[in-house]
Amino acid sequence: MKAIWNGAIGFGLVNIPVKIYSATESSKLDLDMLDKSDYSNIRFKRVNEKTGKEVKWANIVKGYLMDDKYIVLDEEDYEAASPEKTKILSIEHFVKEAEVDSVYFETPYFLEPQKNGENAYRLLIKALEQTKMVGIGTFVLRDTEAIGLIRPYNDEVLVLNRLRFSEEIRDYKDLKIPAKKAPKPAELKMAKNLIEQLSETFDPTVYKNTYSAELLKIIKKKAKGKTVKVKKSEPAKQGKVIDLMAQLKASLQGSKSKNAS
């Protein structure tokens, strides 16, 4: 793992020096883009729009267009905007994790304590666990301010979840959402029964990225010159009146059969 941020967590008057590491990695297959005519790799170049010549990464700067003129920024400008947030994530509030809607969650990171911060690190883990709270604060990562949610994970490590700002959540008022009409009591009771039958403790290891595994099987077959047969799935039927009771009953029966076996 390679650290992507060096700084500290501010916990009251206590500073815990930490490094941030990405907590996830993609399980998608690494597919390259190729030219259909000869299967050559497609390369992307950074090109000067005036000269048409390629520009080296070292010669690229970032700017903001204002009044038809670019204002170019350098490293000092980024730090000057909020110098304390580039080096410290101050926990401003403690809240119940259940109060934070999942729509705000973006990216998880692991926090690693640095020298002389181990005791305070373990203290924060235990305090959060026993109070069942999470810490919330803002910090700057890769030239962008973010909300951070800090919580214990597996009683061993602190996880920092990057959260979206409220203004980043799009308004859904333009969607065709059904009116708030109460469901039929019998349908609601049966739906709750189905939920109860399918309820169990969440185990993330049960869920596998089977699509990538199946796609890799197809790749290996094609590598051997074999033909791949496609199983066509039934398209979703639209515009048809749904008999909810019939579907719920069938679902309950199917669930009972699975549990029995």
C-alpha positions as CSV (number, residue, x, y, z in Angstrom):
1,M,0.0,0.0,0.0
2,K,1.1,3.6,-0.7
3,A,0.0,6.4,1.5
4,I,-2.0,9.1,-0.2
5,W,-2.1,11.6,2.6
6,N,0.1,12.5,5.6
7,G,-1.3,14.4,8.5
8,A,-3.2,14.1,11.7
9,I,-6.6,13.5,13.2
10,G,-7.6,16.3,15.6
11,F,-9.5,14.9,18.5
12,G,-10.2,17.7,21.0
13,L,-6.7,18.9,22.0
14,V,-5.3,15.5,21.0
15,N,-3.6,15.2,17.6
16,I,-3.1,11.6,16.2
17,P,-0.5,11.5,13.4
18,V,-1.8,9.3,10.7
19,K,-1.3,8.2,7.1
20,I,-4.3,7.6,4.8
21,Y,-4.4,4.5,2.5
22,S,-7.0,3.5,0.0
23,A,-9.1,0.7,1.5
24,T,-10.5,-0.7,-1.7
25,E,-9.3,-2.0,-5.1
26,S,-11.3,-2.8,-8.2
27,S,-12.3,-6.4,-8.9
28,K,-13.1,-5.6,-12.6
29,L,-11.1,-7.2,-15.3
30,D,-8.4,-4.9,-16.7
31,L,-9.5,-4.5,-20.3
32,D,-7.5,-2.4,-22.8
33,M,-9.0,-0.4,-25.6
34,L,-8.0,-1.5,-29.1
35,D,-8.3,-0.4,-32.7
36,K,-10.9,-2.7,-34.2
37,S,-9.0,-2.9,-37.5
38,D,-5.8,-4.4,-36.2
39,Y,-6.2,-4.7,-32.4
40,S,-3.5,-2.1,-31.7
41,N,-3.5,-0.4,-28.3
42,I,-5.3,3.0,-28.1
43,R,-3.0,5.6,-26.5
44,F,-4.2,8.9,-25.1
45,K,-2.0,11.9,-25.4
46,R,-2.1,15.3,-23.8
47,V,-2.0,17.7,-26.7
48,N,-1.6,21.5,-26.9
49,E,-4.7,22.6,-28.8
50,K,-2.9,25.4,-30.6
51,T,0.3,23.5,-31.7
52,G,-1.1,20.0,-31.8
53,K,2.1,18.8,-30.1
54,E,2.2,16.5,-27.1
55,V,2.8,18.1,-23.7
56,K,4.9,16.3,-21.0
57,W,3.2,15.9,-17.7
58,A,5.9,17.9,-16.0
59,N,4.9,20.9,-18.1
60,I,1.2,20.8,-17.3
61,V,-0.3,23.3,-14.9
62,K,-3.9,23.9,-13.8
63,G,-5.8,27.1,-14.2
64,Y,-9.3,28.6,-13.7
65,L,-10.9,30.5,-16.6
66,M,-12.0,33.9,-15.4
67,D,-13.1,36.7,-17.8
68,D,-11.6,34.9,-20.8
69,K,-8.3,34.6,-19.1
70,Y,-6.7,31.6,-17.2
71,I,-5.5,32.2,-13.7
72,V,-2.8,29.6,-13.1
73,L,-2.5,27.9,-9.7
74,D,0.6,26.5,-8.1
75,E,1.2,24.3,-5.0
76,E,1.4,27.2,-2.6
77,D,-2.0,28.5,-3.8
78,Y,-3.7,25.2,-2.9
79,E,-2.2,25.2,0.6
80,A,-2.9,28.9,1.1
81,A,-6.7,28.2,0.5
82,S,-6.9,26.2,3.7
83,P,-3.5,25.3,5.1
84,E,-4.7,23.6,8.3
85,K,-7.1,21.2,6.4
86,T,-4.3,20.0,4.1
87,K,-2.5,18.6,7.2
88,I,-5.2,17.9,9.8
89,L,-8.6,16.4,9.9
90,S,-10.3,18.0,13.0
91,I,-13.2,16.0,14.3
92,E,-15.9,18.7,14.6
93,H,-18.8,16.6,15.7
94,F,-19.7,13.1,16.9
95,V,-22.9,11.6,15.6
96,K,-24.6,8.2,15.4
97,E,-23.6,6.4,12.2
98,A,-27.2,5.5,11.5
99,E,-28.0,9.2,11.1
100,V,-25.7,9.4,8.1
101,D,-27.7,8.3,5.0
102,S,-25.8,5.9,2.7
103,V,-26.3,8.3,-0.2
104,Y,-23.5,10.5,1.3
105,F,-20.9,7.7,1.4
106,E,-18.3,7.9,-1.3
107,T,-14.9,6.2,-0.7
108,P,-13.3,4.3,2.3
109,Y,-9.7,4.7,3.4
110,F,-7.6,3.0,6.2
111,L,-5.9,5.2,8.7
112,E,-2.5,4.1,10.0
113,P,-1.1,5.6,13.2
114,Q,2.4,7.1,13.1
115,K,5.1,7.2,15.7
116,N,3.8,8.4,19.1
117,G,0.2,8.3,18.0
118,E,-0.5,4.6,18.8
119,N,-2.0,5.1,22.2
120,A,-4.3,7.9,21.2
121,Y,-5.3,5.9,18.1
122,R,-6.4,2.9,20.2
123,L,-8.1,5.2,22.6
124,L,-10.2,6.7,19.8
125,I,-11.2,3.2,18.5
126,K,-12.4,2.1,21.9
127,A,-14.2,5.4,22.7
128,L,-16.1,5.3,19.4
129,E,-17.0,1.6,19.8
130,Q,-18.4,2.0,23.3
131,T,-20.3,5.2,22.6
132,K,-21.5,3.8,19.2
133,M,-20.6,7.2,17.6
134,V,-18.5,8.3,14.6
135,G,-16.4,11.4,14.1
136,I,-17.2,13.9,11.4
137,G,-14.8,16.6,10.1
138,T,-13.5,18.2,6.9
139,F,-10.0,17.9,5.3
140,V,-8.3,18.5,1.9
141,L,-7.2,15.5,-0.2
142,R,-5.7,15.9,-3.6
143,D,-6.6,19.6,-3.9
144,T,-10.3,18.9,-3.0
145,E,-12.1,19.5,0.3
146,A,-14.0,16.5,1.6
147,I,-16.1,15.5,4.6
148,G,-14.6,12.7,6.5
149,L,-16.4,10.2,8.7
150,I,-14.1,8.3,11.1
151,R,-15.2,5.0,12.6
152,P,-13.7,1.8,14.0
153,Y,-13.5,-1.3,11.8
154,N,-13.1,-4.9,13.2
155,D,-11.8,-3.4,16.5
156,E,-8.4,-3.0,14.9
157,V,-8.3,-0.1,12.5
158,L,-9.9,3.3,12.0
159,V,-11.6,3.8,8.7
160,L,-12.1,7.2,7.1
161,N,-15.2,7.3,4.8
162,R,-15.2,10.2,2.4
163,L,-18.6,11.7,2.3
164,R,-20.3,13.9,-0.3
165,F,-21.4,17.4,0.5
166,S,-25.2,18.0,0.6
167,E,-25.0,20.2,-2.5
168,E,-23.6,17.2,-4.5
169,I,-26.7,15.2,-4.1
170,R,-29.0,15.8,-7.1
171,D,-32.6,16.8,-6.7
172,Y,-35.0,14.0,-7.5
173,K,-38.1,16.1,-7.8
174,D,-38.1,15.8,-11.6
175,L,-38.4,12.0,-11.4
176,K,-41.8,10.3,-11.8
177,I,-42.1,9.1,-8.2
178,P,-45.4,7.4,-7.3
179,A,-47.8,9.4,-5.0
180,K,-47.7,8.6,-1.3
181,K,-50.6,6.1,-1.4
182,A,-50.8,3.6,1.4
183,P,-50.4,0.0,0.2
184,K,-53.1,-2.5,0.8
185,P,-52.8,-4.0,4.3
186,A,-52.7,-7.6,3.0
187,E,-50.0,-6.8,0.5
188,L,-47.9,-5.0,3.2
189,K,-48.3,-7.9,5.6
190,M,-47.1,-10.4,3.0
191,A,-44.2,-8.1,2.0
192,K,-43.1,-7.9,5.6
193,N,-43.3,-11.7,5.9
194,L,-41.1,-12.1,2.9
195,I,-38.6,-9.7,4.3
196,E,-38.6,-11.6,7.6
197,Q,-38.1,-14.9,5.8
198,L,-35.1,-13.6,3.9
199,S,-33.5,-11.8,6.9
200,E,-30.1,-12.8,8.2
201,T,-26.9,-11.3,9.5
202,F,-25.0,-9.4,6.8
203,D,-21.9,-11.3,5.6
204,P,-20.1,-9.4,2.8
205,T,-18.0,-12.5,1.9
206,V,-21.2,-14.2,0.6
207,Y,-21.3,-11.8,-2.3
208,K,-18.8,-12.4,-5.1
209,N,-18.0,-10.6,-8.3
210,T,-19.3,-13.5,-10.4
211,Y,-19.6,-11.3,-13.6
212,S,-15.8,-10.8,-13.8
213,A,-15.2,-14.5,-13.2
214,E,-17.7,-15.5,-15.9
215,L,-16.2,-13.0,-18.3
216,L,-12.7,-14.4,-17.7
217,K,-14.1,-17.9,-18.5
218,I,-15.3,-16.5,-21.8
219,I,-11.9,-14.9,-22.5
220,K,-10.1,-18.2,-21.9
221,K,-12.6,-20.1,-24.2
222,K,-12.0,-17.5,-27.0
223,A,-8.2,-17.8,-26.4
224,K,-8.6,-21.5,-27.3
225,G,-10.7,-20.8,-30.4
226,K,-13.9,-22.0,-28.9
227,T,-17.3,-20.4,-29.7
228,V,-19.2,-18.8,-26.9
229,K,-23.0,-19.4,-26.8
230,V,-25.1,-16.6,-25.6
231,K,-28.0,-17.3,-23.3
232,K,-30.6,-14.6,-24.1
233,S,-32.4,-13.2,-21.0
234,E,-36.1,-12.3,-21.0
235,P,-36.6,-8.6,-21.4
236,A,-38.4,-6.8,-18.6
237,K,-42.1,-6.5,-19.5
238,Q,-43.3,-2.9,-19.2
239,G,-46.7,-1.4,-19.0
240,K,-48.3,-4.5,-17.7
241,V,-50.5,-4.4,-14.6
242,I,-48.8,-6.3,-11.8
243,D,-50.7,-8.6,-9.5
244,L,-48.7,-7.9,-6.4
245,M,-50.5,-10.5,-4.2
246,A,-49.8,-13.3,-6.7
247,Q,-46.1,-12.3,-6.9
248,L,-45.8,-12.0,-3.2
249,K,-47.4,-15.4,-2.6
250,A,-45.1,-17.0,-5.2
251,S,-42.1,-15.3,-3.6
252,L,-43.0,-16.6,-0.2
253,Q,-43.4,-20.1,-1.5
254,G,-40.1,-20.0,-3.3
255,S,-38.4,-18.7,-0.1
256,K,-39.9,-21.5,2.0
257,S,-38.8,-24.1,-0.5
258,K,-35.2,-22.8,-0.4
259,N,-35.1,-22.8,3.4
260,A,-36.5,-26.3,3.5
261,S,-33.8,-27.6,1.2
